[in-house]
């Protein structure tokens, strides 16, 4: 079993940057693929990015490609989402999750954190 805790969210002006972290406990994190999703009030959960357990494969939503970078440090049991050139439409609660596939399909992920709020002001 894996427990996930996100951090690093906050309020930032448009054009700014934030780095989210996802700290994992449990023995299986290093063998699990990881994804980031986000959900804004009144909107459906949205895929952001995913990374394979080795970090060799990454996948991004078109809306964040070129601005966000997903990474992980298995030695630290931590995943990251570097977010640059933030836009007001990036405002949402961001969640990390682990699962058996690198995919944008949220149903494929087994474990989820509680999320961290990101607010981008215009």
N, C-alpha and C positions, 0 to 999 in steps of 0.2 A: 504494500500500500504506500502511496505517496501523499504527503501533505504539502500544499503550495501556499506561499505567502508573497503577495505582490507588494512592492513599495516603489517610491520615486515619483508618484503622481503629484500634481499641484496645479497652480494657476500660472500661466505663461502668456506673454503677448504673442500675437501672430508673428511668424518668422523666427520665433525662439525655438529652443531645444529642451528636451527632457530625456532622461534615461531611466527606463523602468527596469526593475529587478524582480526576479521570481525565485525566491529561495525555497528549495525543496528539502524535505526530510524523508528518509526511507532509502532503502537500498536500491530501488529500481530506477531512480531518476536517470542515471547514466546510460541505462539501456532503453530509455523511453524517448520517443519523439516528442517534441514540444511545440505548442502553438500559442499564439496570442490572438485574442478576440476582443471586440469592444461592443458596447451597447449604449446607445444614447436613449434618453427618456422618450418613450412612445415609439421607439424603433426596434426592429428585430436585431438579434445578435449578428455581428458582422465579422467575418474572417479578416485578420490583419496580416499575419505572417506565421510561417511554420519552419521548423528546422529538424533535421534528422538527428538521431542520437549521437552520431559522430560529428555532426556539424558540417558534413560534406554536401548536404542537400538543403536548399532553402527555397521557400515559396512565398510570394507576396501578393497581396491584393493590388489590383491596378491602381487603386486610389492612393496607395502609399509607396509604390515602387519608385525608387530613386530618392526617397526622403527618409524612409525607415530602414533600419538594419537589425536583423535578429541574430543573436549569437548565444553561446553558452560556454560555461566553464564547468566541465563535469567534476573536476577536482574540488571545486567549491560547491558543487550541487546547486548551481545558480544559472538561470537563464536571464537574458537581457533583451530589451528592445530600445534601441537608440532612435529617437525621433527628432528629426531636424526639419526646419522650414515648416513649422506647425501652422495649421490653418484653423479657423474657428470651427469648421466642419469636422475636425478631428476630436472635438469635445465629446467625451464619452467616459464610461467606466471601462477600464481595461482589465481583462482577465487572462491569466496564463493557464494552460492545461497540458496534460501529458496523455499520450496514447500510443497505439501500436502502428499508426500510419502517419505519414507526412501528407496532410490533406487539409482542405478548406472546410470540410464537412465536420461541423462541431459535434455531431453524434458519434464520431469515431474516437473522441477523447473521453478518457475514463475519469480523470481526476482534475478538479478545478480549484483555483484559489477563490478568495472572496472579492478580489478586484481592488483596483486603485483608481481614483478619480483624476481625470485629466481635463482641465478647462483651459481653452485657448480664447483669449479676448482679442477683439478686433481693434 
